[in-house]
Amino acid sequence: MTKLTFIHAADLHLDSPFAGMSTIPNSIFKRLKESTFQSAKNIFDFAVARAVDFVLLSGDLFDESNRSLKAQLFLRNQFVRLQTHGIEVFIIYGNHDHLGGEWTPIEWPENVHVFTSSTPSEHSYYRGEQLVASIYGFSYKERAVYENMTSHYVKSTDAAYHIAMLHGTLAGQEGHDAYAPFQLQQLIARDFDYWALGHIHKRALLHEDPYMIYPGNVQGRHIKETGEKGCYLIHLSEDSRAADFISCADIIFEKLAIDITETAHMTDLVTLVEGKINELKEEGVPHFVRIELTGDAPSYFEHTQLEILEELLTVFHEQEEDEDVFVWVISIDCRTNEDVIYPEDSFLKELTAEIAQFESYEELLSPIKRHPIYRKSGKALTKEDELDIKEEAQRLLTEQLKQL
C-alpha cells in the first residue's frame, strides 16, 4: 500500500477580534491580532518543509461567516505557495465560517478542493495516475447543524485510503453545543482510515485505530485556551501509522499557579514571579499569562496588599512593553487562604455558588435577542460562551469586592 503523509489542522479562526484585549499597548495588541495569521503560516511553512502530500483544514478557517478580504487573500497566497511545491489542500467550512454568510469571494488556486455540499461528498487525491486517497466531507450551510451526519459518510471509490473530515462534537462533551454530533462507535463503524475532526479547540486523540483526532485550534485566543497549539503530522502506510503534534502557535496563553506560602517578604514574592516569567521567556515564544497566587497567605500579605499587586502588575507591563519575546501578565489573582484576605469569606462562597447555579440566560437575554441589531448579527450564545460569562462575572465581582 502507498505511503501517505499529510497535515491535519482546524479552527484557524483568522480575523479573531481578541475582544477585551484592546486596552493593552498597541504594539502588543497588533502582534496579538496578527497571531492567527502567523500561526497559520507556521503550519504551511511546516507542510512545505516536510513535503507532505496534502493539507486538511477541518472547518472554521475564518472567525466569522463574513470573512474579510485580507484573510481570504492571505490564505490564497499560502495556497499558491503550497501549489508550487505540489501540495494539495482540502477544506470544509464549519459553524463560524459557514456558507450562509456574506463576503466578497475570491478564486482559490487549482490545488484547493472545497467541500461545498451540505452532505458528505468525495474529492480524490492522485499521485500521478494512481488514485491514492478519497477525502470525504461537508460544509455548514448555516451556523448551526444539529443533524448526526455520520451515516452519510460512505466509501465511494477503491482508493487505498479513505479519509473523513468532520466539523462536529463528540456526544457528551460538556461546554460545547452539539453541532453535527457523533458517537465514537458510529465513526468506527464507517471503516475509514482517518477521521480529521474540527470544532473543539482542545486537542484530543479520541481513537488510535483508526486515528480520530481533534488537533485543536492553531492559536489560543484567550486565557481559557492555554498551552501549545498547532496541527498534526500524519503518516499512514500498510503496516504502520503515526500522528505527531506540531506546535505552531505564535503566542501562548498560560495560567501560572504560584505558591507563596514560604515567602517572607514582598521581595520574595516579586523574585518568585519574575523567575516564572523568565522561565517562559526562555521558551522563545511570547506569552499571555494569568498568575494565581496560591497556598497559605503569609503574614505580610494583608488585604491592603492587593493594591500593591495592582502596582506590581503595572511594573511588569512596563518591563515587557518593548520586548519581542514578551510575557504579558493579564492579571494577578489571589487564590490563597481567603480567611486571611477576605473576612467576609462566607459571602464570597455564597456569591460563587449563586454564579455557578445561574442558568437563566434565555430569560435574561430574551429582550436583547429580540433587538433588530442582535438578530441581524446572526450570532448565537453557545454553552462555552455561558461558561465564559460565569467565570468572568465571578472574577469581576471578586475584584470589585477587593476595593471595598
NUDOPA-743767 format. One record per residue (C-alpha): residue number from 1; x, y, z; chain; residue in one letter. Coordinates in pm, 1 decimal. Layout:
{NUM, {X, Y, Z}, 'A', 'A'}
...
END
This chain:
{1, {0.0, 0.0, 0.0}, 'A', 'M'}
{2, {127.3, 351.0, -85.8}, 'A', 'T'}
{3, {259.0, 568.9, 195.3}, 'A', 'K'}
{4, {69.4, 887.3, 271.8}, 'A', 'L'}
{5, {184.8, 1194.2, 465.7}, 'A', 'T'}
{6, {-38.0, 1492.0, 539.6}, 'A', 'F'}
{7, {-110.2, 1779.2, 777.3}, 'A', 'I'}
{8, {-437.7, 1792.1, 970.0}, 'A', 'H'}
{9, {-533.5, 2132.2, 1112.5}, 'A', 'A'}
{10, {-859.7, 2301.1, 1208.7}, 'A', 'A'}
{11, {-1001.9, 2615.0, 1367.0}, 'A', 'D'}
{12, {-759.0, 2874.2, 1232.8}, 'A', 'L'}
{13, {-1011.3, 3147.9, 1323.3}, 'A', 'H'}
{14, {-845.5, 3410.5, 1105.9}, 'A', 'L'}
{15, {-965.2, 3763.5, 1186.9}, 'A', 'D'}
{16, {-1032.5, 3681.2, 1552.9}, 'A', 'S'}
{17, {-1107.0, 4019.6, 1717.3}, 'A', 'P'}
{18, {-948.8, 3933.8, 2055.4}, 'A', 'F'}
{19, {-1232.6, 4113.3, 2228.9}, 'A', 'A'}
{20, {-1147.2, 4268.5, 2562.8}, 'A', 'G'}
{21, {-774.0, 4289.5, 2487.4}, 'A', 'M'}
{22, {-769.1, 4626.3, 2309.7}, 'A', 'S'}
{23, {-651.9, 4813.5, 2622.0}, 'A', 'T'}
{24, {-305.2, 4658.5, 2606.1}, 'A', 'I'}
{25, {-22.3, 4854.9, 2437.3}, 'A', 'P'}
{26, {-75.0, 4896.0, 2065.1}, 'A', 'N'}
{27, {244.8, 4712.7, 1965.8}, 'A', 'S'}
{28, {147.9, 4403.5, 2165.1}, 'A', 'I'}
{29, {-216.5, 4416.3, 2056.0}, 'A', 'F'}
{30, {-105.8, 4436.6, 1692.0}, 'A', 'K'}
{31, {109.6, 4126.7, 1742.2}, 'A', 'R'}
{32, {-186.7, 3952.4, 1904.5}, 'A', 'L'}
{33, {-424.1, 4047.0, 1620.3}, 'A', 'K'}
{34, {-179.2, 3903.3, 1366.9}, 'A', 'E'}
{35, {-112.0, 3586.2, 1567.2}, 'A', 'S'}
{36, {-381.7, 3376.2, 1397.8}, 'A', 'T'}
{37, {-227.4, 3461.0, 1060.3}, 'A', 'F'}
{38, {127.2, 3386.1, 1174.6}, 'A', 'Q'}
{39, {22.9, 3058.0, 1338.4}, 'A', 'S'}
{40, {-147.9, 2950.7, 1015.5}, 'A', 'A'}
{41, {161.6, 3047.8, 816.8}, 'A', 'K'}
{42, {370.8, 2834.5, 1052.0}, 'A', 'N'}
{43, {155.8, 2535.3, 954.8}, 'A', 'I'}
{44, {204.8, 2595.5, 583.8}, 'A', 'F'}
{45, {577.8, 2652.8, 635.0}, 'A', 'D'}
{46, {596.7, 2314.2, 803.9}, 'A', 'F'}
{47, {395.1, 2149.7, 525.5}, 'A', 'A'}
{48, {645.4, 2278.9, 269.3}, 'A', 'V'}
{49, {946.3, 2181.8, 480.6}, 'A', 'A'}
{50, {818.6, 1824.4, 521.9}, 'A', 'R'}
{51, {695.2, 1796.8, 161.3}, 'A', 'A'}
{52, {360.5, 1649.4, 267.2}, 'A', 'V'}
{53, {110.7, 1517.8, 14.3}, 'A', 'D'}
{54, {-172.1, 1747.0, 122.4}, 'A', 'F'}
{55, {-317.5, 1962.3, 400.0}, 'A', 'V'}
{56, {-659.8, 1904.2, 558.0}, 'A', 'L'}
{57, {-835.7, 2208.4, 709.4}, 'A', 'L'}
{58, {-1135.6, 2086.7, 909.7}, 'A', 'S'}
{59, {-1351.2, 2396.5, 942.1}, 'A', 'G'}
{60, {-1357.3, 2743.8, 1097.7}, 'A', 'D'}
{61, {-1072.3, 2875.7, 887.1}, 'A', 'L'}
{62, {-1231.1, 3217.9, 939.4}, 'A', 'F'}
{63, {-1367.6, 3351.1, 1267.3}, 'A', 'D'}
{64, {-1682.6, 3487.5, 1104.5}, 'A', 'E'}
{65, {-1901.5, 3391.4, 810.3}, 'A', 'S'}
{66, {-1849.2, 3744.4, 674.2}, 'A', 'N'}
{67, {-1484.3, 3667.0, 608.6}, 'A', 'R'}
{68, {-1254.3, 3958.4, 533.1}, 'A', 'S'}
{69, {-1076.6, 4009.9, 203.4}, 'A', 'L'}
{70, {-748.9, 4029.7, 396.2}, 'A', 'K'}
{71, {-795.8, 3680.8, 542.6}, 'A', 'A'}
{72, {-901.2, 3531.9, 209.3}, 'A', 'Q'}
{73, {-605.7, 3682.0, 23.5}, 'A', 'L'}
{74, {-370.7, 3562.9, 296.0}, 'A', 'F'}
{75, {-493.5, 3205.3, 252.0}, 'A', 'L'}
{76, {-484.7, 3230.9, -124.4}, 'A', 'R'}
{77, {-120.3, 3338.8, -114.0}, 'A', 'N'}
{78, {-38.3, 3048.4, 115.5}, 'A', 'Q'}
{79, {-225.1, 2802.2, -106.7}, 'A', 'F'}
{80, {-40.8, 2928.8, -415.7}, 'A', 'V'}
{81, {284.4, 2869.8, -229.0}, 'A', 'R'}
{82, {174.0, 2514.0, -149.0}, 'A', 'L'}
{83, {79.2, 2464.3, -513.0}, 'A', 'Q'}
{84, {433.8, 2546.3, -626.2}, 'A', 'T'}
{85, {552.0, 2261.2, -401.8}, 'A', 'H'}
{86, {293.9, 2011.9, -530.4}, 'A', 'G'}
{87, {87.3, 2015.8, -209.9}, 'A', 'I'}
{88, {-291.6, 1997.6, -230.4}, 'A', 'E'}
{89, {-543.2, 2140.7, 16.7}, 'A', 'V'}
{90, {-883.3, 2003.6, 122.7}, 'A', 'F'}
{91, {-1126.0, 2234.8, 304.8}, 'A', 'I'}
{92, {-1454.9, 2207.0, 490.2}, 'A', 'I'}
{93, {-1629.4, 2506.8, 648.1}, 'A', 'Y'}
{94, {-1776.8, 2493.8, 998.8}, 'A', 'G'}
{95, {-2016.0, 2687.4, 1219.2}, 'A', 'N'}
{96, {-1807.0, 3007.0, 1226.6}, 'A', 'H'}
{97, {-1730.3, 3029.6, 853.7}, 'A', 'D'}
{98, {-2048.7, 2865.7, 724.7}, 'A', 'H'}
{99, {-2156.1, 2925.0, 366.7}, 'A', 'L'}
{100, {-2461.0, 3132.7, 460.5}, 'A', 'G'}
{101, {-2258.6, 3446.6, 525.9}, 'A', 'G'}
{102, {-2193.2, 3744.1, 300.6}, 'A', 'E'}
{103, {-1846.1, 3819.5, 167.1}, 'A', 'W'}
{104, {-1657.1, 3909.5, -148.3}, 'A', 'T'}
{105, {-1548.0, 3570.4, -284.6}, 'A', 'P'}
{106, {-1208.3, 3509.1, -438.9}, 'A', 'I'}
{107, {-1091.7, 3218.5, -652.2}, 'A', 'E'}
{108, {-872.6, 2953.2, -494.0}, 'A', 'W'}
{109, {-585.1, 2800.8, -694.3}, 'A', 'P'}
{110, {-638.2, 2461.1, -859.9}, 'A', 'E'}
{111, {-470.0, 2265.8, -579.5}, 'A', 'N'}
{112, {-751.1, 2363.2, -339.3}, 'A', 'V'}
{113, {-1057.4, 2139.6, -305.9}, 'A', 'H'}
{114, {-1355.8, 2276.1, -110.9}, 'A', 'V'}
{115, {-1644.7, 2058.5, 5.4}, 'A', 'F'}
{116, {-1938.9, 2288.9, -67.2}, 'A', 'T'}
{117, {-2216.6, 2031.0, -26.6}, 'A', 'S'}
{118, {-2423.2, 2017.1, 294.1}, 'A', 'S'}
{119, {-2385.8, 1637.5, 295.4}, 'A', 'T'}
{120, {-2058.1, 1445.0, 265.6}, 'A', 'P'}
{121, {-1912.4, 1423.8, -84.0}, 'A', 'S'}
{122, {-1580.0, 1290.4, -216.2}, 'A', 'E'}
{123, {-1266.4, 1451.4, -357.4}, 'A', 'H'}
{124, {-986.6, 1233.7, -492.2}, 'A', 'S'}
{125, {-614.1, 1262.6, -431.3}, 'A', 'Y'}
{126, {-399.4, 1128.3, -715.0}, 'A', 'Y'}
{127, {-26.7, 1061.3, -729.1}, 'A', 'R'}
{128, {36.3, 1065.2, -1099.0}, 'A', 'G'}
{129, {-233.1, 842.5, -1248.8}, 'A', 'E'}
{130, {-282.9, 646.0, -926.5}, 'A', 'Q'}
{131, {-585.2, 713.9, -705.7}, 'A', 'L'}
{132, {-423.5, 712.7, -362.0}, 'A', 'V'}
{133, {-687.9, 857.9, -131.1}, 'A', 'A'}
{134, {-1050.9, 957.0, -124.3}, 'A', 'S'}
{135, {-1129.3, 1250.5, 105.6}, 'A', 'I'}
{136, {-1487.0, 1296.1, 227.6}, 'A', 'Y'}
{137, {-1650.3, 1595.7, 393.9}, 'A', 'G'}
{138, {-1924.5, 1858.5, 400.4}, 'A', 'F'}
{139, {-1957.4, 2226.4, 488.4}, 'A', 'S'}
{140, {-2210.8, 2402.2, 709.1}, 'A', 'Y'}
{141, {-2473.8, 2588.9, 506.4}, 'A', 'K'}
{142, {-2571.0, 2787.0, 817.2}, 'A', 'E'}
{143, {-2427.7, 2846.3, 1161.9}, 'A', 'R'}
{144, {-2595.1, 2554.1, 1336.3}, 'A', 'A'}
{145, {-2606.5, 2195.2, 1208.7}, 'A', 'V'}
{146, {-2762.3, 1962.5, 1464.0}, 'A', 'Y'}
{147, {-2800.9, 1651.8, 1247.4}, 'A', 'E'}
{148, {-2579.7, 1349.3, 1308.3}, 'A', 'N'}
{149, {-2403.9, 1318.9, 972.3}, 'A', 'M'}
{150, {-2204.2, 1000.4, 1027.1}, 'A', 'T'}
{151, {-2437.6, 771.9, 830.3}, 'A', 'S'}
{152, {-2374.9, 985.3, 519.8}, 'A', 'H'}
{153, {-2003.7, 901.4, 515.3}, 'A', 'Y'}
{154, {-1991.4, 613.8, 266.4}, 'A', 'V'}
{155, {-1688.0, 489.6, 73.2}, 'A', 'K'}
{156, {-1742.6, 551.8, -296.7}, 'A', 'S'}
{157, {-1410.8, 454.5, -460.7}, 'A', 'T'}
{158, {-1145.8, 182.6, -449.3}, 'A', 'D'}
{159, {-875.9, 421.3, -322.1}, 'A', 'A'}
{160, {-604.7, 285.0, -95.1}, 'A', 'A'}
{161, {-707.0, 527.8, 180.2}, 'A', 'Y'}
{162, {-1041.6, 673.9, 283.6}, 'A', 'H'}
{163, {-1021.3, 987.8, 497.6}, 'A', 'I'}
{164, {-1317.4, 1169.4, 654.0}, 'A', 'A'}
{165, {-1328.9, 1536.8, 750.3}, 'A', 'M'}
{166, {-1591.5, 1633.0, 1008.9}, 'A', 'L'}
{167, {-1650.2, 1957.8, 1196.8}, 'A', 'H'}
{168, {-1861.6, 1841.7, 1488.3}, 'A', 'G'}
{169, {-1898.2, 1739.4, 1850.7}, 'A', 'T'}
{170, {-1843.5, 1406.6, 2021.1}, 'A', 'L'}
{171, {-2166.6, 1327.8, 2205.9}, 'A', 'A'}
{172, {-2147.8, 1409.1, 2575.5}, 'A', 'G'}
{173, {-1880.1, 1678.6, 2557.7}, 'A', 'Q'}
{174, {-1968.1, 1943.3, 2815.9}, 'A', 'E'}
{175, {-1939.8, 2312.3, 2739.6}, 'A', 'G'}
{176, {-1996.4, 2274.9, 2365.4}, 'A', 'H'}
{177, {-2307.3, 2296.0, 2151.2}, 'A', 'D'}
{178, {-2390.3, 1965.8, 1984.6}, 'A', 'A'}
{179, {-2312.7, 2069.5, 1628.2}, 'A', 'Y'}
{180, {-2303.9, 1771.8, 1387.3}, 'A', 'A'}
{181, {-2292.8, 1534.6, 1688.2}, 'A', 'P'}
{182, {-2144.1, 1187.7, 1663.5}, 'A', 'F'}
{183, {-2057.8, 887.6, 1877.8}, 'A', 'Q'}
{184, {-1723.5, 712.5, 1866.7}, 'A', 'L'}
{185, {-1868.9, 375.8, 1768.0}, 'A', 'Q'}
{186, {-2052.7, 538.7, 1478.7}, 'A', 'Q'}
{187, {-1724.3, 663.5, 1334.3}, 'A', 'L'}
{188, {-1556.4, 327.5, 1386.4}, 'A', 'I'}
{189, {-1841.3, 154.4, 1202.9}, 'A', 'A'}
{190, {-1779.5, 361.8, 888.6}, 'A', 'R'}
{191, {-1442.7, 181.9, 846.1}, 'A', 'D'}
{192, {-1241.1, 484.9, 736.5}, 'A', 'F'}
{193, {-863.1, 510.6, 768.6}, 'A', 'D'}
{194, {-856.6, 851.6, 935.3}, 'A', 'Y'}
{195, {-1105.5, 1098.4, 1085.4}, 'A', 'W'}
{196, {-990.9, 1461.2, 1057.3}, 'A', 'A'}
{197, {-1205.9, 1634.5, 1317.0}, 'A', 'L'}
{198, {-1257.9, 2002.5, 1392.5}, 'A', 'G'}
{199, {-1463.0, 2235.0, 1617.8}, 'A', 'H'}
{200, {-1320.1, 2151.6, 1961.8}, 'A', 'I'}
{201, {-1032.2, 2384.2, 2047.1}, 'A', 'H'}
{202, {-858.4, 2148.4, 2288.0}, 'A', 'K'}
{203, {-659.7, 1885.5, 2101.2}, 'A', 'R'}
{204, {-758.0, 1526.5, 2166.4}, 'A', 'A'}
{205, {-675.6, 1181.6, 2033.3}, 'A', 'L'}
{206, {-1014.4, 1009.0, 2051.8}, 'A', 'L'}
{207, {-912.2, 678.6, 1892.9}, 'A', 'H'}
{208, {-592.1, 521.7, 1757.9}, 'A', 'E'}
{209, {-701.5, 255.2, 1509.0}, 'A', 'D'}
{210, {-819.4, 428.8, 1307.8}, 'A', 'P'}
{211, {-696.4, 766.9, 1423.6}, 'A', 'Y'}
{212, {-973.6, 1008.0, 1522.6}, 'A', 'M'}
{213, {-814.8, 1338.7, 1615.5}, 'A', 'I'}
{214, {-913.3, 1688.4, 1720.2}, 'A', 'Y'}
{215, {-599.6, 1895.9, 1652.2}, 'A', 'P'}
{216, {-747.2, 2188.0, 1848.2}, 'A', 'G'}
{217, {-721.4, 2545.9, 1730.0}, 'A', 'N'}
{218, {-388.0, 2668.8, 1598.9}, 'A', 'V'}
{219, {-370.3, 2982.1, 1814.9}, 'A', 'Q'}
{220, {-507.6, 3042.3, 2164.1}, 'A', 'G'}
{221, {-731.8, 3348.6, 2173.5}, 'A', 'R'}
{222, {-797.0, 3395.2, 2545.0}, 'A', 'H'}
{223, {-696.5, 3259.5, 2882.6}, 'A', 'I'}
{224, {-929.8, 2959.0, 2853.3}, 'A', 'K'}
{225, {-728.8, 2833.8, 2552.8}, 'A', 'E'}
{226, {-399.5, 2761.1, 2722.1}, 'A', 'T'}
{227, {-85.7, 2573.9, 2625.7}, 'A', 'G'}
{228, {72.6, 2481.6, 2295.8}, 'A', 'E'}
{229, {-149.0, 2494.9, 1988.5}, 'A', 'K'}
{230, {-87.8, 2362.0, 1640.8}, 'A', 'G'}
{231, {-158.2, 2078.0, 1399.5}, 'A', 'C'}
{232, {-85.7, 1708.1, 1344.2}, 'A', 'Y'}
{233, {155.1, 1548.2, 1100.2}, 'A', 'L'}
{234, {4.9, 1214.4, 994.0}, 'A', 'I'}
{235, {184.4, 917.6, 836.9}, 'A', 'H'}
{236, {-19.8, 626.2, 700.7}, 'A', 'L'}
{237, {112.1, 309.5, 537.6}, 'A', 'S'}
{238, {10.1, -53.0, 507.8}, 'A', 'E'}
{239, {196.6, -166.0, 818.6}, 'A', 'D'}
{240, {229.9, 149.1, 1028.6}, 'A', 'S'}
{241, {72.6, 477.4, 1126.9}, 'A', 'R'}
{242, {191.3, 777.5, 1324.6}, 'A', 'A'}
{243, {42.4, 1104.2, 1449.5}, 'A', 'A'}
{244, {282.2, 1375.0, 1568.4}, 'A', 'D'}
{245, {165.8, 1702.1, 1721.6}, 'A', 'F'}
{246, {341.0, 2008.4, 1578.2}, 'A', 'I'}
{247, {337.9, 2327.8, 1786.2}, 'A', 'S'}
{248, {260.9, 2628.6, 1564.9}, 'A', 'C'}
{249, {115.6, 2898.9, 1792.3}, 'A', 'A'}
{250, {266.6, 3244.7, 1755.4}, 'A', 'D'}
{251, {159.7, 3339.5, 2109.7}, 'A', 'I'}
{252, {78.1, 3108.2, 2400.8}, 'A', 'I'}
{253, {-175.2, 3168.9, 2678.1}, 'A', 'F'}
{254, {-97.9, 3016.0, 3017.9}, 'A', 'E'}
{255, {-221.9, 3012.9, 3376.1}, 'A', 'K'}
{256, {56.0, 3015.2, 3635.1}, 'A', 'L'}
{257, {-20.3, 2890.7, 3985.1}, 'A', 'A'}
{258, {247.5, 3020.8, 4223.1}, 'A', 'I'}
{259, {255.8, 2900.7, 4584.3}, 'A', 'D'}
{260, {357.4, 3193.2, 4807.5}, 'A', 'I'}
{261, {333.8, 3008.3, 5139.9}, 'A', 'T'}
{262, {710.6, 3016.3, 5200.3}, 'A', 'E'}
{263, {765.6, 3380.1, 5101.5}, 'A', 'T'}
{264, {867.0, 3601.8, 5395.3}, 'A', 'A'}
{265, {853.2, 3941.8, 5226.3}, 'A', 'H'}
{266, {700.3, 4109.2, 4923.9}, 'A', 'M'}
{267, {1050.4, 4099.5, 4773.2}, 'A', 'T'}
{268, {1036.6, 3719.0, 4784.5}, 'A', 'D'}
{269, {705.0, 3721.9, 4601.0}, 'A', 'L'}
{270, {841.0, 3952.8, 4330.6}, 'A', 'V'}
{271, {1150.6, 3735.2, 4287.3}, 'A', 'T'}
{272, {933.8, 3423.6, 4262.2}, 'A', 'L'}
{273, {707.2, 3574.5, 3996.6}, 'A', 'V'}
{274, {999.6, 3714.5, 3797.0}, 'A', 'E'}
{275, {1161.5, 3371.0, 3798.3}, 'A', 'G'}
{276, {849.3, 3213.6, 3646.8}, 'A', 'K'}
{277, {830.9, 3488.0, 3384.0}, 'A', 'I'}
{278, {1195.5, 3435.1, 3287.6}, 'A', 'N'}
{279, {1134.9, 3059.9, 3250.3}, 'A', 'E'}
{280, {862.8, 3134.8, 2995.3}, 'A', 'L'}
{281, {1087.1, 3380.8, 2812.9}, 'A', 'K'}
{282, {1345.6, 3106.7, 2765.2}, 'A', 'E'}
{283, {1094.1, 2916.2, 2550.9}, 'A', 'E'}
{284, {1134.5, 3187.5, 2286.7}, 'A', 'G'}
{285, {759.8, 3235.1, 2233.3}, 'A', 'V'}
{286, {555.3, 3535.2, 2356.1}, 'A', 'P'}
{287, {307.0, 3454.9, 2632.4}, 'A', 'H'}
{288, {-5.2, 3599.3, 2788.0}, 'A', 'F'}
{289, {-35.6, 3472.5, 3144.3}, 'A', 'V'}
{290, {-277.3, 3491.1, 3433.7}, 'A', 'R'}
{291, {-94.8, 3448.5, 3762.6}, 'A', 'I'}
{292, {-277.9, 3283.9, 4051.4}, 'A', 'E'}
{293, {-119.9, 3317.6, 4394.3}, 'A', 'L'}
{294, {-189.6, 3001.3, 4593.5}, 'A', 'T'}
{295, {-106.2, 2844.5, 4928.3}, 'A', 'G'}
{296, {-141.4, 2998.3, 5272.8}, 'A', 'D'}
{297, {-129.0, 3376.6, 5280.4}, 'A', 'A'}
{298, {190.5, 3485.9, 5461.3}, 'A', 'P'}
{299, {174.8, 3732.6, 5749.8}, 'A', 'S'}
{300, {292.4, 4025.1, 5536.1}, 'A', 'Y'}
{301, {11.8, 3963.4, 5289.6}, 'A', 'F'}
{302, {-287.6, 4161.2, 5409.4}, 'A', 'E'}
{303, {-599.2, 4280.3, 5234.5}, 'A', 'H'}
{304, {-436.3, 4620.0, 5170.4}, 'A', 'T'}
{305, {-152.3, 4448.2, 4985.2}, 'A', 'Q'}
{306, {-390.6, 4383.0, 4695.8}, 'A', 'L'}
{307, {-339.1, 4742.9, 4586.7}, 'A', 'E'}
{308, {34.1, 4673.8, 4574.0}, 'A', 'I'}
{309, {-31.7, 4378.1, 4343.6}, 'A', 'L'}
{310, {-200.2, 4615.1, 4100.1}, 'A', 'E'}
{311, {108.0, 4835.1, 4117.1}, 'A', 'E'}
{312, {326.8, 4529.9, 4064.9}, 'A', 'L'}
{313, {122.4, 4441.3, 3757.5}, 'A', 'L'}
{314, {194.9, 4784.8, 3614.0}, 'A', 'T'}
{315, {568.2, 4735.3, 3673.1}, 'A', 'V'}
{316, {563.1, 4402.3, 3487.1}, 'A', 'F'}
{317, {377.8, 4566.4, 3198.5}, 'A', 'H'}
{318, {635.0, 4843.2, 3167.6}, 'A', 'E'}
{319, {914.4, 4585.6, 3156.4}, 'A', 'Q'}
{320, {752.7, 4387.1, 2874.9}, 'A', 'E'}
{321, {606.0, 4654.3, 2650.2}, 'A', 'E'}
{322, {906.9, 4680.5, 2417.4}, 'A', 'D'}
{323, {1011.5, 4313.8, 2423.9}, 'A', 'E'}
{324, {990.8, 4094.1, 2112.8}, 'A', 'D'}
{325, {951.9, 3781.0, 2325.7}, 'A', 'V'}
{326, {722.6, 3924.8, 2588.9}, 'A', 'F'}
{327, {538.4, 3771.1, 2882.0}, 'A', 'V'}
{328, {232.0, 3989.1, 2931.8}, 'A', 'W'}
{329, {66.6, 3937.0, 3269.5}, 'A', 'V'}
{330, {-308.9, 3972.0, 3222.0}, 'A', 'I'}
{331, {-383.0, 3971.6, 3594.1}, 'A', 'S'}
{332, {-253.1, 3862.1, 3932.3}, 'A', 'I'}
{333, {-535.3, 3683.4, 4113.9}, 'A', 'D'}
{334, {-537.6, 3575.8, 4476.7}, 'A', 'C'}
{335, {-630.1, 3214.1, 4540.5}, 'A', 'R'}
{336, {-468.8, 3199.2, 4883.3}, 'A', 'T'}
{337, {-628.6, 3132.0, 5221.2}, 'A', 'N'}
{338, {-927.9, 3364.6, 5189.5}, 'A', 'E'}
{339, {-987.8, 3367.8, 5565.8}, 'A', 'D'}
{340, {-684.9, 3595.6, 5583.9}, 'A', 'V'}
{341, {-755.9, 3808.6, 5279.1}, 'A', 'I'}
{342, {-1133.8, 3820.1, 5299.3}, 'A', 'Y'}
{343, {-1302.8, 3847.2, 5639.6}, 'A', 'P'}
{344, {-1633.1, 3814.3, 5450.3}, 'A', 'E'}
{345, {-1533.2, 3466.0, 5333.0}, 'A', 'D'}
{346, {-1880.2, 3319.3, 5371.6}, 'A', 'S'}
{347, {-2029.5, 3587.1, 5148.6}, 'A', 'F'}
{348, {-1777.9, 3515.8, 4872.9}, 'A', 'L'}
{349, {-1859.0, 3147.4, 4890.7}, 'A', 'K'}
{350, {-2229.6, 3225.8, 4865.4}, 'A', 'E'}
{351, {-2163.8, 3455.7, 4570.1}, 'A', 'L'}
{352, {-1960.3, 3187.9, 4392.4}, 'A', 'T'}
{353, {-2235.3, 2931.0, 4449.6}, 'A', 'A'}
{354, {-2501.2, 3165.9, 4310.7}, 'A', 'E'}
{355, {-2298.8, 3228.0, 3995.6}, 'A', 'I'}
{356, {-2233.9, 2855.7, 3947.1}, 'A', 'A'}
{357, {-2605.2, 2776.0, 3974.8}, 'A', 'Q'}
{358, {-2721.5, 3057.4, 3748.8}, 'A', 'F'}
{359, {-2892.4, 2911.0, 3441.8}, 'A', 'E'}
{360, {-3143.3, 3181.1, 3342.8}, 'A', 'S'}
{361, {-2961.9, 3305.0, 3035.8}, 'A', 'Y'}
{362, {-3254.2, 3264.4, 2799.6}, 'A', 'E'}
{363, {-3486.0, 3467.7, 3023.3}, 'A', 'E'}
{364, {-3221.4, 3732.3, 3094.1}, 'A', 'L'}
{365, {-3114.8, 3775.6, 2731.5}, 'A', 'L'}
{366, {-3454.6, 3747.1, 2563.2}, 'A', 'S'}
{367, {-3504.4, 4127.8, 2535.4}, 'A', 'P'}
{368, {-3159.4, 4159.9, 2377.6}, 'A', 'I'}
{369, {-3220.6, 3873.1, 2136.3}, 'A', 'K'}
{370, {-3538.8, 4042.5, 2015.0}, 'A', 'R'}
{371, {-3344.9, 4355.5, 1924.2}, 'A', 'H'}
{372, {-3300.3, 4400.3, 1545.4}, 'A', 'P'}
{373, {-2925.1, 4458.8, 1574.0}, 'A', 'I'}
{374, {-2873.8, 4132.2, 1763.0}, 'A', 'Y'}
{375, {-3089.2, 3936.3, 1520.2}, 'A', 'R'}
{376, {-2903.2, 4086.3, 1226.6}, 'A', 'K'}
{377, {-2569.8, 3971.9, 1369.8}, 'A', 'S'}
{378, {-2671.0, 3607.6, 1334.4}, 'A', 'G'}
{379, {-2465.6, 3513.4, 1639.4}, 'A', 'K'}
{380, {-2579.1, 3260.6, 1896.8}, 'A', 'A'}
{381, {-2470.9, 3228.6, 2258.3}, 'A', 'L'}
{382, {-2305.7, 2887.7, 2298.8}, 'A', 'T'}
{383, {-2266.8, 2683.7, 2615.1}, 'A', 'K'}
{384, {-1897.6, 2768.1, 2608.2}, 'A', 'E'}
{385, {-1992.1, 3137.2, 2596.5}, 'A', 'D'}
{386, {-2213.4, 3088.6, 2903.0}, 'A', 'E'}
{387, {-1927.8, 2928.8, 3096.9}, 'A', 'L'}
{388, {-1700.7, 3216.6, 2997.7}, 'A', 'D'}
{389, {-1960.5, 3467.9, 3116.7}, 'A', 'I'}
{390, {-1994.1, 3291.4, 3451.5}, 'A', 'K'}
{391, {-1621.0, 3284.3, 3513.9}, 'A', 'E'}
{392, {-1570.1, 3644.5, 3406.1}, 'A', 'E'}
{393, {-1863.9, 3762.4, 3620.5}, 'A', 'A'}
{394, {-1718.9, 3588.2, 3923.8}, 'A', 'Q'}
{395, {-1375.0, 3736.9, 3859.0}, 'A', 'R'}
{396, {-1508.4, 4091.6, 3812.3}, 'A', 'L'}
{397, {-1730.2, 4077.9, 4120.5}, 'A', 'L'}
{398, {-1445.9, 3945.2, 4331.8}, 'A', 'T'}
{399, {-1212.1, 4216.9, 4205.0}, 'A', 'E'}
{400, {-1470.8, 4483.1, 4290.0}, 'A', 'Q'}
{401, {-1509.9, 4344.2, 4641.1}, 'A', 'L'}
{402, {-1135.6, 4374.6, 4691.2}, 'A', 'K'}
{403, {-1172.1, 4750.2, 4658.8}, 'A', 'Q'}
{404, {-1432.3, 4779.5, 4937.5}, 'A', 'L'}
END
